[in-house]
Amino acid sequence: YWNNGGTITYQWQVNGGSWANIAGATNGTYTPVVGDVGKPIRVIVTATNSAGATPATSGATGNVVS
């Protein structure tokens, strides 16, 4: 999937007790906001091509600091 000319999408998540998608955070980079302070974040990167889609989840950051 990763080398066959497909598309790559991103979804950033924050953990405030459980992992939840961050609304609108679908770019290759993400700048934490005040509401993320004290919580870890991660990203799910999905490669999609004619054979299907394969997601890969990053490790979590440490808790975001202000």
CHARMM internal coordinates of N, CA and C (Angstrom, degrees):
IC EDIT
DIST 1 N 1 CA 1.4533
DIST 1 CA 1 C 1.5211
ANGL 1 N 1 CA 1 C 111.43
DIST 1 C 2 N 1.3004
ANGL 1 CA 1 C 2 N 116.08
DIHE 1 N 1 CA 1 C 2 N -39.65
DIST 2 N 2 CA 1.4498
ANGL 1 C 2 N 2 CA 120.54
DIHE 1 CA 1 C 2 N 2 CA -170.99
DIST 2 CA 2 C 1.5212
ANGL 2 N 2 CA 2 C 113.03
DIHE 1 C 2 N 2 CA 2 C -73.73
DIST 2 C 3 N 1.3352
ANGL 2 CA 2 C 3 N 119.20
DIHE 2 N 2 CA 2 C 3 N -20.99
DIST 3 N 3 CA 1.4588
ANGL 2 C 3 N 3 CA 120.49
DIHE 2 CA 2 C 3 N 3 CA -176.05
DIST 3 CA 3 C 1.5240
ANGL 3 N 3 CA 3 C 113.88
DIHE 2 C 3 N 3 CA 3 C -117.97
DIST 3 C 4 N 1.3070
ANGL 3 CA 3 C 4 N 118.37
DIHE 3 N 3 CA 3 C 4 N 13.59
DIST 4 N 4 CA 1.4619
ANGL 3 C 4 N 4 CA 120.05
DIHE 3 CA 3 C 4 N 4 CA -173.43
DIST 4 CA 4 C 1.5226
ANGL 4 N 4 CA 4 C 114.20
DIHE 3 C 4 N 4 CA 4 C -109.70
DIST 4 C 5 N 1.3147
ANGL 4 CA 4 C 5 N 117.88
DIHE 4 N 4 CA 4 C 5 N 34.83
DIST 5 N 5 CA 1.4558
ANGL 4 C 5 N 5 CA 120.96
DIHE 4 CA 4 C 5 N 5 CA 172.17
DIST 5 CA 5 C 1.5161
ANGL 5 N 5 CA 5 C 115.59
DIHE 4 C 5 N 5 CA 5 C 69.46
DIST 5 C 6 N 1.3030
ANGL 5 CA 5 C 6 N 118.17
DIHE 5 N 5 CA 5 C 6 N 24.03
DIST 6 N 6 CA 1.4613
ANGL 5 C 6 N 6 CA 120.87
DIHE 5 CA 5 C 6 N 6 CA 179.25
DIST 6 CA 6 C 1.5109
ANGL 6 N 6 CA 6 C 111.69
DIHE 5 C 6 N 6 CA 6 C -86.38
DIST 6 C 7 N 1.3070
ANGL 6 CA 6 C 7 N 115.43
DIHE 6 N 6 CA 6 C 7 N -161.10
DIST 7 N 7 CA 1.4496
ANGL 6 C 7 N 7 CA 121.68
DIHE 6 CA 6 C 7 N 7 CA 178.89
DIST 7 CA 7 C 1.5255
ANGL 7 N 7 CA 7 C 109.75
DIHE 6 C 7 N 7 CA 7 C -110.50
DIST 7 C 8 N 1.3083
ANGL 7 CA 7 C 8 N 115.10
DIHE 7 N 7 CA 7 C 8 N 153.73
DIST 8 N 8 CA 1.4624
ANGL 7 C 8 N 8 CA 122.55
DIHE 7 CA 7 C 8 N 8 CA 178.29
DIST 8 CA 8 C 1.5297
ANGL 8 N 8 CA 8 C 107.17
DIHE 7 C 8 N 8 CA 8 C -117.36
DIST 8 C 9 N 1.3339
ANGL 8 CA 8 C 9 N 116.77
DIHE 8 N 8 CA 8 C 9 N 130.95
DIST 9 N 9 CA 1.4599
ANGL 8 C 9 N 9 CA 121.29
DIHE 8 CA 8 C 9 N 9 CA 175.18
DIST 9 CA 9 C 1.5224
ANGL 9 N 9 CA 9 C 109.04
DIHE 8 C 9 N 9 CA 9 C -124.64
DIST 9 C 10 N 1.3217
ANGL 9 CA 9 C 10 N 115.25
DIHE 9 N 9 CA 9 C 10 N 158.32
DIST 10 N 10 CA 1.4593
ANGL 9 C 10 N 10 CA 122.40
DIHE 9 CA 9 C 10 N 10 CA -176.63
DIST 10 CA 10 C 1.5217
ANGL 10 N 10 CA 10 C 109.79
DIHE 9 C 10 N 10 CA 10 C -128.73
DIST 10 C 11 N 1.3346
ANGL 10 CA 10 C 11 N 115.98
DIHE 10 N 10 CA 10 C 11 N 143.88
DIST 11 N 11 CA 1.4550
ANGL 10 C 11 N 11 CA 121.27
DIHE 10 CA 10 C 11 N 11 CA 170.62
DIST 11 CA 11 C 1.5189
ANGL 11 N 11 CA 11 C 107.64
DIHE 10 C 11 N 11 CA 11 C -141.57
DIST 11 C 12 N 1.3241
ANGL 11 CA 11 C 12 N 115.27
DIHE 11 N 11 CA 11 C 12 N 113.24
DIST 12 N 12 CA 1.4586
ANGL 11 C 12 N 12 CA 121.02
DIHE 11 CA 11 C 12 N 12 CA 177.94
DIST 12 CA 12 C 1.5193
ANGL 12 N 12 CA 12 C 109.39
DIHE 11 C 12 N 12 CA 12 C -83.53
DIST 12 C 13 N 1.3349
ANGL 12 CA 12 C 13 N 114.68
DIHE 12 N 12 CA 12 C 13 N 145.91
DIST 13 N 13 CA 1.4580
ANGL 12 C 13 N 13 CA 121.00
DIHE 12 CA 12 C 13 N 13 CA -179.29
DIST 13 CA 13 C 1.5288
ANGL 13 N 13 CA 13 C 109.83
DIHE 12 C 13 N 13 CA 13 C -132.33
DIST 13 C 14 N 1.3246
ANGL 13 CA 13 C 14 N 114.98
DIHE 13 N 13 CA 13 C 14 N 154.21
DIST 14 N 14 CA 1.4671
ANGL 13 C 14 N 14 CA 122.52
DIHE 13 CA 13 C 14 N 14 CA 175.64
DIST 14 CA 14 C 1.5234
ANGL 14 N 14 CA 14 C 107.70
DIHE 13 C 14 N 14 CA 14 C -125.15
DIST 14 C 15 N 1.3280
ANGL 14 CA 14 C 15 N 115.53
DIHE 14 N 14 CA 14 C 15 N 148.41
DIST 15 N 15 CA 1.4560
ANGL 14 C 15 N 15 CA 119.70
DIHE 14 CA 14 C 15 N 15 CA -179.35
DIST 15 CA 15 C 1.5277
ANGL 15 N 15 CA 15 C 109.95
DIHE 14 C 15 N 15 CA 15 C -112.18
DIST 15 C 16 N 1.3142
ANGL 15 CA 15 C 16 N 114.71
DIHE 15 N 15 CA 15 C 16 N 102.85
DIST 16 N 16 CA 1.4503
ANGL 15 C 16 N 16 CA 121.28
DIHE 15 CA 15 C 16 N 16 CA 175.43
DIST 16 CA 16 C 1.5120
ANGL 16 N 16 CA 16 C 109.84
DIHE 15 C 16 N 16 CA 16 C -108.55
DIST 16 C 17 N 1.3104
ANGL 16 CA 16 C 17 N 118.60
DIHE 16 N 16 CA 16 C 17 N 36.37
DIST 17 N 17 CA 1.4630
ANGL 16 C 17 N 17 CA 124.87
DIHE 16 CA 16 C 17 N 17 CA -174.90
DIST 17 CA 17 C 1.5139
ANGL 17 N 17 CA 17 C 109.73
DIHE 16 C 17 N 17 CA 17 C 127.15
DIST 17 C 18 N 1.3262
ANGL 17 CA 17 C 18 N 115.45
DIHE 17 N 17 CA 17 C 18 N -33.04
DIST 18 N 18 CA 1.4649
ANGL 17 C 18 N 18 CA 123.36
DIHE 17 CA 17 C 18 N 18 CA 170.65
DIST 18 CA 18 C 1.5241
ANGL 18 N 18 CA 18 C 106.68
DIHE 17 C 18 N 18 CA 18 C -153.54
DIST 18 C 19 N 1.3247
ANGL 18 CA 18 C 19 N 117.23
DIHE 18 N 18 CA 18 C 19 N 159.67
DIST 19 N 19 CA 1.4599
ANGL 18 C 19 N 19 CA 120.84
DIHE 18 CA 18 C 19 N 19 CA -178.60
DIST 19 CA 19 C 1.5183
ANGL 19 N 19 CA 19 C 110.45
DIHE 18 C 19 N 19 CA 19 C -71.10
DIST 19 C 20 N 1.3385
ANGL 19 CA 19 C 20 N 115.69
DIHE 19 N 19 CA 19 C 20 N 132.82
DIST 20 N 20 CA 1.4647
ANGL 19 C 20 N 20 CA 121.45
DIHE 19 CA 19 C 20 N 20 CA 178.97
DIST 20 CA 20 C 1.5194
ANGL 20 N 20 CA 20 C 108.70
DIHE 19 C 20 N 20 CA 20 C -138.69
DIST 20 C 21 N 1.3302
ANGL 20 CA 20 C 21 N 116.24
DIHE 20 N 20 CA 20 C 21 N 141.28
DIST 21 N 21 CA 1.4554
ANGL 20 C 21 N 21 CA 120.79
DIHE 20 CA 20 C 21 N 21 CA 176.25
DIST 21 CA 21 C 1.5187
ANGL 21 N 21 CA 21 C 110.49
DIHE 20 C 21 N 21 CA 21 C -61.28
DIST 21 C 22 N 1.3198
ANGL 21 CA 21 C 22 N 116.17
DIHE 21 N 21 CA 21 C 22 N 141.63
DIST 22 N 22 CA 1.4555
ANGL 21 C 22 N 22 CA 121.93
DIHE 21 CA 21 C 22 N 22 CA 173.84
DIST 22 CA 22 C 1.5247
ANGL 22 N 22 CA 22 C 106.25
DIHE 21 C 22 N 22 CA 22 C -92.05
DIST 22 C 23 N 1.3120
ANGL 22 CA 22 C 23 N 116.53
DIHE 22 N 22 CA 22 C 23 N 117.97
DIST 23 N 23 CA 1.4631
ANGL 22 C 23 N 23 CA 121.64
DIHE 22 CA 22 C 23 N 23 CA -176.64
DIST 23 CA 23 C 1.5241
ANGL 23 N 23 CA 23 C 110.63
DIHE 22 C 23 N 23 CA 23 C -55.94
DIST 23 C 24 N 1.3222
ANGL 23 CA 23 C 24 N 116.20
DIHE 23 N 23 CA 23 C 24 N 128.44
DIST 24 N 24 CA 1.4563
ANGL 23 C 24 N 24 CA 122.28
DIHE 23 CA 23 C 24 N 24 CA 176.26
DIST 24 CA 24 C 1.5163
ANGL 24 N 24 CA 24 C 114.84
DIHE 23 C 24 N 24 CA 24 C 78.70
DIST 24 C 25 N 1.3303
ANGL 24 CA 24 C 25 N 118.66
DIHE 24 N 24 CA 24 C 25 N -2.54
DIST 25 N 25 CA 1.4671
ANGL 24 C 25 N 25 CA 121.97
DIHE 24 CA 24 C 25 N 25 CA -177.87
DIST 25 CA 25 C 1.5194
ANGL 25 N 25 CA 25 C 109.40
DIHE 24 C 25 N 25 CA 25 C -90.81
DIST 25 C 26 N 1.3305
ANGL 25 CA 25 C 26 N 115.66
DIHE 25 N 25 CA 25 C 26 N 78.10
DIST 26 N 26 CA 1.4618
ANGL 25 C 26 N 26 CA 121.24
DIHE 25 CA 25 C 26 N 26 CA -174.57
DIST 26 CA 26 C 1.5296
ANGL 26 N 26 CA 26 C 112.54
DIHE 25 C 26 N 26 CA 26 C -127.10
DIST 26 C 27 N 1.3245
ANGL 26 CA 26 C 27 N 116.98
DIHE 26 N 26 CA 26 C 27 N 20.85
DIST 27 N 27 CA 1.4602
ANGL 26 C 27 N 27 CA 121.27
DIHE 26 CA 26 C 27 N 27 CA 176.97
DIST 27 CA 27 C 1.5225
ANGL 27 N 27 CA 27 C 109.97
DIHE 26 C 27 N 27 CA 27 C -96.93
DIST 27 C 28 N 1.3122
ANGL 27 CA 27 C 28 N 116.85
DIHE 27 N 27 CA 27 C 28 N 172.61
DIST 28 N 28 CA 1.4509
ANGL 27 C 28 N 28 CA 121.45
DIHE 27 CA 27 C 28 N 28 CA 179.13
DIST 28 CA 28 C 1.5138
ANGL 28 N 28 CA 28 C 113.61
DIHE 27 C 28 N 28 CA 28 C -70.05
DIST 28 C 29 N 1.3323
ANGL 28 CA 28 C 29 N 117.12
DIHE 28 N 28 CA 28 C 29 N -17.03
DIST 29 N 29 CA 1.4588
ANGL 28 C 29 N 29 CA 121.61
DIHE 28 CA 28 C 29 N 29 CA 175.63
DIST 29 CA 29 C 1.5228
ANGL 29 N 29 CA 29 C 108.72
DIHE 28 C 29 N 29 CA 29 C -128.51
DIST 29 C 30 N 1.3171
ANGL 29 CA 29 C 30 N 115.22
DIHE 29 N 29 CA 29 C 30 N 157.52
DIST 30 N 30 CA 1.4627
ANGL 29 C 30 N 30 CA 120.78
DIHE 29 CA 29 C 30 N 30 CA 179.22
DIST 30 CA 30 C 1.5156
ANGL 30 N 30 CA 30 C 108.24
DIHE 29 C 30 N 30 CA 30 C -143.88
DIST 30 C 31 N 1.3146
ANGL 30 CA 30 C 31 N 117.01
DIHE 30 N 30 CA 30 C 31 N 132.26
DIST 31 N 31 CA 1.4546
ANGL 30 C 31 N 31 CA 122.75
DIHE 30 CA 30 C 31 N 31 CA 174.76
DIST 31 CA 31 C 1.5242
ANGL 31 N 31 CA 31 C 108.17
DIHE 30 C 31 N 31 CA 31 C -103.28
DIST 31 C 32 N 1.3356
ANGL 31 CA 31 C 32 N 117.17
DIHE 31 N 31 CA 31 C 32 N 117.54
DIST 32 N 32 CA 1.4661
ANGL 31 C 32 N 32 CA 119.52
DIHE 31 CA 31 C 32 N 32 CA -179.03
DIST 32 CA 32 C 1.5272
ANGL 32 N 32 CA 32 C 111.66
DIHE 31 C 32 N 32 CA 32 C -58.82
DIST 32 C 33 N 1.3211
ANGL 32 CA 32 C 33 N 114.59
DIHE 32 N 32 CA 32 C 33 N 152.24
DIST 33 N 33 CA 1.4578
ANGL 32 C 33 N 33 CA 122.29
DIHE 32 CA 32 C 33 N 33 CA 178.60
DIST 33 CA 33 C 1.5261
ANGL 33 N 33 CA 33 C 108.40
DIHE 32 C 33 N 33 CA 33 C -114.64
DIST 33 C 34 N 1.3264
ANGL 33 CA 33 C 34 N 116.25
DIHE 33 N 33 CA 33 C 34 N 172.51
DIST 34 N 34 CA 1.4601
ANGL 33 C 34 N 34 CA 121.83
DIHE 33 CA 33 C 34 N 34 CA -177.10
DIST 34 CA 34 C 1.5259
ANGL 34 N 34 CA 34 C 111.89
DIHE 33 C 34 N 34 CA 34 C -52.87
DIST 34 C 35 N 1.3285
ANGL 34 CA 34 C 35 N 117.99
DIHE 34 N 34 CA 34 C 35 N -38.88
DIST 35 N 35 CA 1.4620
ANGL 34 C 35 N 35 CA 121.18
DIHE 34 CA 34 C 35 N 35 CA -179.13
DIST 35 CA 35 C 1.5199
ANGL 35 N 35 CA 35 C 113.90
DIHE 34 C 35 N 35 CA 35 C -66.14
DIST 35 C 36 N 1.3330
ANGL 35 CA 35 C 36 N 117.53
DIHE 35 N 35 CA 35 C 36 N -14.22
DIST 36 N 36 CA 1.4658
ANGL 35 C 36 N 36 CA 121.66
DIHE 35 CA 35 C 36 N 36 CA 179.23
DIST 36 CA 36 C 1.5264
ANGL 36 N 36 CA 36 C 112.59
DIHE 35 C 36 N 36 CA 36 C -88.51
DIST 36 C 37 N 1.3342
ANGL 36 CA 36 C 37 N 117.99
DIHE 36 N 36 CA 36 C 37 N -13.46
DIST 37 N 37 CA 1.4637
ANGL 36 C 37 N 37 CA 121.54
DIHE 36 CA 36 C 37 N 37 CA -176.06
DIST 37 CA 37 C 1.5277
ANGL 37 N 37 CA 37 C 109.71
DIHE 36 C 37 N 37 CA 37 C -58.29
DIST 37 C 38 N 1.3251
ANGL 37 CA 37 C 38 N 115.17
DIHE 37 N 37 CA 37 C 38 N 132.34
DIST 38 N 38 CA 1.4573
ANGL 37 C 38 N 38 CA 121.42
DIHE 37 CA 37 C 38 N 38 CA 179.15
DIST 38 CA 38 C 1.5116
ANGL 38 N 38 CA 38 C 114.22
DIHE 37 C 38 N 38 CA 38 C 87.71
DIST 38 C 39 N 1.3345
ANGL 38 CA 38 C 39 N 116.59
DIHE 38 N 38 CA 38 C 39 N 2.62
DIST 39 N 39 CA 1.4656
ANGL 38 C 39 N 39 CA 121.16
DIHE 38 CA 38 C 39 N 39 CA -177.04
DIST 39 CA 39 C 1.5276
ANGL 39 N 39 CA 39 C 109.44
DIHE 38 C 39 N 39 CA 39 C -127.66
DIST 39 C 40 N 1.3389
ANGL 39 CA 39 C 40 N 117.94
DIHE 39 N 39 CA 39 C 40 N 148.42
DIST 40 N 40 CA 1.4621
ANGL 39 C 40 N 40 CA 120.08
DIHE 39 CA 39 C 40 N 40 CA 173.83
DIST 40 CA 40 C 1.5291
ANGL 40 N 40 CA 40 C 110.82
DIHE 39 C 40 N 40 CA 40 C -80.28
DIST 40 C 41 N 1.3272
ANGL 40 CA 40 C 41 N 116.17
DIHE 40 N 40 CA 40 C 41 N 156.75
DIST 41 N 41 CA 1.4587
ANGL 40 C 41 N 41 CA 121.36
DIHE 40 CA 40 C 41 N 41 CA 174.32
DIST 41 CA 41 C 1.5292
ANGL 41 N 41 CA 41 C 108.85
DIHE 40 C 41 N 41 CA 41 C -127.80
DIST 41 C 42 N 1.3123
ANGL 41 CA 41 C 42 N 116.00
DIHE 41 N 41 CA 41 C 42 N 161.79
DIST 42 N 42 CA 1.4598
ANGL 41 C 42 N 42 CA 122.91
DIHE 41 CA 41 C 42 N 42 CA 175.90
DIST 42 CA 42 C 1.5153
ANGL 42 N 42 CA 42 C 108.03
DIHE 41 C 42 N 42 CA 42 C -153.22
DIST 42 C 43 N 1.3224
ANGL 42 CA 42 C 43 N 116.57
DIHE 42 N 42 CA 42 C 43 N 172.58
DIST 43 N 43 CA 1.4596
ANGL 42 C 43 N 43 CA 121.05
DIHE 42 CA 42 C 43 N 43 CA 178.08
DIST 43 CA 43 C 1.5201
ANGL 43 N 43 CA 43 C 109.30
DIHE 42 C 43 N 43 CA 43 C -132.13
DIST 43 C 44 N 1.3151
ANGL 43 CA 43 C 44 N 115.89
DIHE 43 N 43 CA 43 C 44 N 142.93
DIST 44 N 44 CA 1.4612
ANGL 43 C 44 N 44 CA 122.50
DIHE 43 CA 43 C 44 N 44 CA 171.46
DIST 44 CA 44 C 1.5209
ANGL 44 N 44 CA 44 C 106.63
DIHE 43 C 44 N 44 CA 44 C -107.76
DIST 44 C 45 N 1.3249
ANGL 44 CA 44 C 45 N 115.33
DIHE 44 N 44 CA 44 C 45 N 120.17
DIST 45 N 45 CA 1.4633
ANGL 44 C 45 N 45 CA 122.11
DIHE 44 CA 44 C 45 N 45 CA 179.41
DIST 45 CA 45 C 1.5242
ANGL 45 N 45 CA 45 C 106.60
DIHE 44 C 45 N 45 CA 45 C -106.44
DIST 45 C 46 N 1.3220
ANGL 45 CA 45 C 46 N 116.45
DIHE 45 N 45 CA 45 C 46 N 127.36
DIST 46 N 46 CA 1.4667
ANGL 45 C 46 N 46 CA 120.73
DIHE 45 CA 45 C 46 N 46 CA -178.65
DIST 46 CA 46 C 1.5191
ANGL 46 N 46 CA 46 C 109.66
DIHE 45 C 46 N 46 CA 46 C -119.91
DIST 46 C 47 N 1.3239
ANGL 46 CA 46 C 47 N 114.82
DIHE 46 N 46 CA 46 C 47 N 126.47
DIST 47 N 47 CA 1.4645
ANGL 46 C 47 N 47 CA 121.54
DIHE 46 CA 46 C 47 N 47 CA 174.55
DIST 47 CA 47 C 1.5231
ANGL 47 N 47 CA 47 C 107.58
DIHE 46 C 47 N 47 CA 47 C -99.86
DIST 47 C 48 N 1.3300
ANGL 47 CA 47 C 48 N 116.79
DIHE 47 N 47 CA 47 C 48 N 130.60
DIST 48 N 48 CA 1.4557
ANGL 47 C 48 N 48 CA 121.86
DIHE 47 CA 47 C 48 N 48 CA -178.08
DIST 48 CA 48 C 1.5278
ANGL 48 N 48 CA 48 C 109.52
DIHE 47 C 48 N 48 CA 48 C -129.65
DIST 48 C 49 N 1.3243
ANGL 48 CA 48 C 49 N 115.60
DIHE 48 N 48 CA 48 C 49 N 133.37
DIST 49 N 49 CA 1.4649
ANGL 48 C 49 N 49 CA 121.06
DIHE 48 CA 48 C 49 N 49 CA 172.51
DIST 49 CA 49 C 1.5208
ANGL 49 N 49 CA 49 C 107.93
DIHE 48 C 49 N 49 CA 49 C -146.00
DIST 49 C 50 N 1.3053
ANGL 49 CA 49 C 50 N 117.52
DIHE 49 N 49 CA 49 C 50 N -167.89
DIST 50 N 50 CA 1.4617
ANGL 49 C 50 N 50 CA 121.03
DIHE 49 CA 49 C 50 N 50 CA -175.52
DIST 50 CA 50 C 1.5311
ANGL 50 N 50 CA 50 C 112.96
DIHE 49 C 50 N 50 CA 50 C -63.46
DIST 50 C 51 N 1.3168
ANGL 50 CA 50 C 51 N 117.63
DIHE 50 N 50 CA 50 C 51 N -19.39
DIST 51 N 51 CA 1.4679
ANGL 50 C 51 N 51 CA 121.27
DIHE 50 CA 50 C 51 N 51 CA 179.33
DIST 51 CA 51 C 1.5252
ANGL 51 N 51 CA 51 C 112.56
DIHE 50 C 51 N 51 CA 51 C -85.61
DIST 51 C 52 N 1.3302
ANGL 51 CA 51 C 52 N 117.42
DIHE 51 N 51 CA 51 C 52 N -12.25
DIST 52 N 52 CA 1.4606
ANGL 51 C 52 N 52 CA 120.33
DIHE 51 CA 51 C 52 N 52 CA 179.93
DIST 52 CA 52 C 1.5120
ANGL 52 N 52 CA 52 C 111.52
DIHE 51 C 52 N 52 CA 52 C 134.10
DIST 52 C 53 N 1.3198
ANGL 52 CA 52 C 53 N 115.85
DIHE 52 N 52 CA 52 C 53 N -158.09
DIST 53 N 53 CA 1.4575
ANGL 52 C 53 N 53 CA 122.09
DIHE 52 CA 52 C 53 N 53 CA -177.31
DIST 53 CA 53 C 1.5189
ANGL 53 N 53 CA 53 C 110.34
DIHE 52 C 53 N 53 CA 53 C -129.33
DIST 53 C 54 N 1.3293
ANGL 53 CA 53 C 54 N 115.67
DIHE 53 N 53 CA 53 C 54 N 141.87
DIST 54 N 54 CA 1.4557
ANGL 53 C 54 N 54 CA 121.39
DIHE 53 CA 53 C 54 N 54 CA 176.95
DIST 54 CA 54 C 1.5196
ANGL 54 N 54 CA 54 C 109.08
DIHE 53 C 54 N 54 CA 54 C -131.96
DIST 54 C 55 N 1.3370
ANGL 54 CA 54 C 55 N 117.39
DIHE 54 N 54 CA 54 C 55 N 117.81
DIST 55 N 55 CA 1.4634
ANGL 54 C 55 N 55 CA 120.31
DIHE 54 CA 54 C 55 N 55 CA 177.14
DIST 55 CA 55 C 1.5294
ANGL 55 N 55 CA 55 C 111.50
DIHE 54 C 55 N 55 CA 55 C -90.20
DIST 55 C 56 N 1.3196
ANGL 55 CA 55 C 56 N 115.74
DIHE 55 N 55 CA 55 C 56 N 152.22
DIST 56 N 56 CA 1.4609
ANGL 55 C 56 N 56 CA 122.68
DIHE 55 CA 55 C 56 N 56 CA 172.12
DIST 56 CA 56 C 1.5264
ANGL 56 N 56 CA 56 C 106.50
DIHE 55 C 56 N 56 CA 56 C -134.73
DIST 56 C 57 N 1.3164
ANGL 56 CA 56 C 57 N 116.58
DIHE 56 N 56 CA 56 C 57 N 130.78
DIST 57 N 57 CA 1.4614
ANGL 56 C 57 N 57 CA 121.56
DIHE 56 CA 56 C 57 N 57 CA -177.76
DIST 57 CA 57 C 1.5166
ANGL 57 N 57 CA 57 C 109.37
DIHE 56 C 57 N 57 CA 57 C -106.24
DIST 57 C 58 N 1.3270
ANGL 57 CA 57 C 58 N 116.29
DIHE 57 N 57 CA 57 C 58 N 129.84
DIST 58 N 58 CA 1.4570
ANGL 57 C 58 N 58 CA 120.75
DIHE 57 CA 57 C 58 N 58 CA 178.36
DIST 58 CA 58 C 1.5206
ANGL 58 N 58 CA 58 C 109.76
DIHE 57 C 58 N 58 CA 58 C -71.51
DIST 58 C 59 N 1.3073
ANGL 58 CA 58 C 59 N 115.33
DIHE 58 N 58 CA 58 C 59 N 165.56
DIST 59 N 59 CA 1.4499
ANGL 58 C 59 N 59 CA 119.49
DIHE 58 CA 58 C 59 N 59 CA 167.71
DIST 59 CA 59 C 1.5119
ANGL 59 N 59 CA 59 C 109.28
DIHE 58 C 59 N 59 CA 59 C -69.71
DIST 59 C 60 N 1.2943
ANGL 59 CA 59 C 60 N 116.34
DIHE 59 N 59 CA 59 C 60 N 158.40
DIST 60 N 60 CA 1.4633
ANGL 59 C 60 N 60 CA 120.87
DIHE 59 CA 59 C 60 N 60 CA 179.44
DIST 60 CA 60 C 1.5334
ANGL 60 N 60 CA 60 C 110.22
DIHE 59 C 60 N 60 CA 60 C -77.26
DIST 60 C 61 N 1.3185
ANGL 60 CA 60 C 61 N 115.56
DIHE 60 N 60 CA 60 C 61 N 147.79
DIST 61 N 61 CA 1.4584
ANGL 60 C 61 N 61 CA 120.84
DIHE 60 CA 60 C 61 N 61 CA 171.43
DIST 61 CA 61 C 1.5290
ANGL 61 N 61 CA 61 C 107.88
DIHE 60 C 61 N 61 CA 61 C -74.05
DIST 61 C 62 N 1.3073
ANGL 61 CA 61 C 62 N 116.06
DIHE 61 N 61 CA 61 C 62 N 172.13
DIST 62 N 62 CA 1.4500
ANGL 61 C 62 N 62 CA 119.31
DIHE 61 CA 61 C 62 N 62 CA 164.91
DIST 62 CA 62 C 1.5172
ANGL 62 N 62 CA 62 C 108.17
DIHE 61 C 62 N 62 CA 62 C -70.08
DIST 62 C 63 N 1.3064
ANGL 62 CA 62 C 63 N 116.89
DIHE 62 N 62 CA 62 C 63 N 173.72
DIST 63 N 63 CA 1.4564
ANGL 62 C 63 N 63 CA 119.12
DIHE 62 CA 62 C 63 N 63 CA 178.35
DIST 63 CA 63 C 1.5312
ANGL 63 N 63 CA 63 C 109.66
DIHE 62 C 63 N 63 CA 63 C -60.30
DIST 63 C 64 N 1.3182
ANGL 63 CA 63 C 64 N 116.32
DIHE 63 N 63 CA 63 C 64 N 136.10
DIST 64 N 64 CA 1.4598
ANGL 63 C 64 N 64 CA 122.40
DIHE 63 CA 63 C 64 N 64 CA 178.72
DIST 64 CA 64 C 1.5391
ANGL 64 N 64 CA 64 C 108.18
DIHE 63 C 64 N 64 CA 64 C -64.75
DIST 64 C 65 N 1.3268
ANGL 64 CA 64 C 65 N 115.56
DIHE 64 N 64 CA 64 C 65 N 135.65
DIST 65 N 65 CA 1.4613
ANGL 64 C 65 N 65 CA 120.73
DIHE 64 CA 64 C 65 N 65 CA 176.42
DIST 65 CA 65 C 1.5157
ANGL 65 N 65 CA 65 C 109.47
DIHE 64 C 65 N 65 CA 65 C -110.61
DIST 65 C 66 N 1.3233
ANGL 65 CA 65 C 66 N 115.79
DIHE 65 N 65 CA 65 C 66 N 156.45
DIST 66 N 66 CA 1.4748
ANGL 65 C 66 N 66 CA 118.65
DIHE 65 CA 65 C 66 N 66 CA -179.16
DIST 66 CA 66 C 1.5036
ANGL 66 N 66 CA 66 C 110.95
DIHE 65 C 66 N 66 CA 66 C -85.19
END
COOR INIT
IC SEED 1 N 1 CA 1 C
IC BUILD
